Amino acid sequence: MNASTTLLPALVRPAAEDRQWLSSDHCAAPVLDLLDGLGWTIAETPEANIHMTSPEGGVYVGWLPEDPSSWAREIVWRVQVLPADGEVWGEEFGVHTPSEAVAGFLAALVTHSSR
């Protein structure tokens, strides 16, 4: 068993009738809770947008419900990775993406950030 295998969550297979897919409740709490627990810097603007930066400054996450340019493109979440030895890359998530899905993406990013 390698380190990657031990970091994966246990496989859960609910019965088909018990499955309920996530839908957006337009709440940032799952992401905020995750990143706050990891010691990220979190700053809120008067417009209710929230900007989060990883402790070493290599990752930015924006919750942008009141940013006109993001909203015009139906984007609420913006993730930007600034690697020390590679190309900058990012991902954006739309207004209907559940914050739990964004939190899962960020948890995977943080878990595998030492690669």
C-alpha positions as CSV (number, residue, x, y, z in Angstrom):
1,M,0.0,0.0,0.0
2,N,1.4,3.4,-0.9
3,A,0.8,6.8,0.7
4,S,-1.7,7.9,-1.9
5,T,-3.9,4.8,-1.1
6,T,-3.9,5.5,2.6
7,L,-5.1,9.1,2.0
8,L,-8.1,8.1,0.0
9,P,-11.5,8.0,1.9
10,A,-13.2,4.8,2.5
11,L,-15.4,3.7,-0.3
12,V,-19.1,4.2,0.4
13,R,-21.8,2.7,-1.7
14,P,-25.2,3.7,-0.6
15,A,-28.2,1.9,-1.9
16,A,-29.6,3.4,-5.1
17,E,-32.8,4.5,-3.3
18,D,-30.7,6.3,-0.7
19,R,-28.7,8.4,-3.1
20,Q,-29.4,12.1,-3.3
21,W,-27.1,14.2,-5.4
22,L,-25.9,17.5,-4.1
23,S,-27.3,20.7,-5.4
24,S,-26.1,24.2,-4.6
25,D,-27.5,26.0,-1.6
26,H,-25.3,29.0,-2.5
27,C,-23.5,28.8,0.8
28,A,-19.7,28.9,1.1
29,A,-19.5,27.3,4.5
30,P,-18.0,23.9,3.5
31,V,-15.1,25.6,1.8
32,L,-14.6,28.2,4.4
33,D,-14.6,25.6,7.2
34,L,-12.1,23.5,5.3
35,L,-9.7,26.3,4.5
36,D,-10.0,28.0,7.9
37,G,-9.2,24.6,9.6
38,L,-6.0,24.5,7.4
39,G,-4.9,27.9,8.5
40,W,-5.6,29.8,5.3
41,T,-5.9,33.6,5.3
42,I,-9.5,34.6,4.8
43,A,-10.6,38.1,3.9
44,E,-14.2,39.3,3.3
45,T,-14.9,42.4,1.2
46,P,-17.8,44.8,2.0
47,E,-19.5,43.4,-1.1
48,A,-19.6,39.9,0.5
49,N,-17.0,38.4,-1.7
50,I,-14.4,36.3,0.2
51,H,-10.8,35.8,-0.8
52,M,-8.7,33.0,0.7
53,T,-4.9,32.4,0.4
54,S,-3.0,29.3,1.4
55,P,-0.4,29.7,4.2
56,E,2.5,29.6,1.7
57,G,0.7,31.9,-0.8
58,G,0.7,29.4,-3.6
59,V,-3.1,29.0,-4.0
60,Y,-5.9,31.6,-4.1
61,V,-9.6,30.7,-3.8
62,G,-12.3,33.3,-4.4
63,W,-16.0,33.1,-3.4
64,L,-17.3,35.8,-5.7
65,P,-21.1,36.0,-5.5
66,E,-21.1,39.8,-5.9
67,D,-18.3,40.2,-8.5
68,P,-20.0,41.5,-11.6
69,S,-17.5,40.0,-14.1
70,S,-17.7,36.6,-12.5
71,W,-21.5,36.7,-12.1
72,A,-21.9,37.7,-15.8
73,R,-20.1,34.4,-16.7
74,E,-22.1,32.5,-14.0
75,I,-18.9,31.8,-12.0
76,V,-19.0,31.9,-8.2
77,W,-15.8,30.1,-7.3
78,R,-12.3,30.8,-8.7
79,V,-9.2,28.7,-7.8
80,Q,-5.8,29.8,-9.0
81,V,-2.6,27.8,-8.3
82,L,0.7,29.6,-8.5
83,P,3.4,26.8,-8.4
84,A,6.9,27.8,-7.6
85,D,8.3,25.7,-10.5
86,G,5.5,25.5,-13.1
87,E,2.8,27.2,-15.0
88,V,0.0,29.1,-13.3
89,W,-3.3,27.2,-13.7
90,G,-6.8,27.6,-12.4
91,E,-10.3,26.3,-12.2
92,E,-13.7,28.0,-12.0
93,F,-17.0,26.7,-10.7
94,G,-20.4,27.9,-11.7
95,V,-23.3,29.1,-9.7
96,H,-24.9,25.7,-9.5
97,T,-21.8,23.8,-8.3
98,P,-22.4,22.7,-4.7
99,S,-19.8,24.1,-2.3
100,E,-19.2,20.6,-1.0
101,A,-17.9,19.7,-4.5
102,V,-15.6,22.7,-4.4
103,A,-14.4,21.7,-0.9
104,G,-13.8,18.1,-2.2
105,F,-11.7,19.5,-5.1
106,L,-9.7,21.7,-2.7
107,A,-9.2,18.8,-0.3
108,A,-7.8,16.7,-3.1
109,L,-5.6,19.6,-4.2
110,V,-4.2,20.1,-0.7
111,T,-3.8,16.4,-0.1
112,H,-1.7,16.0,-3.2
113,S,0.2,19.3,-3.1
114,S,3.5,17.8,-2.2
115,R,3.9,16.2,-5.7
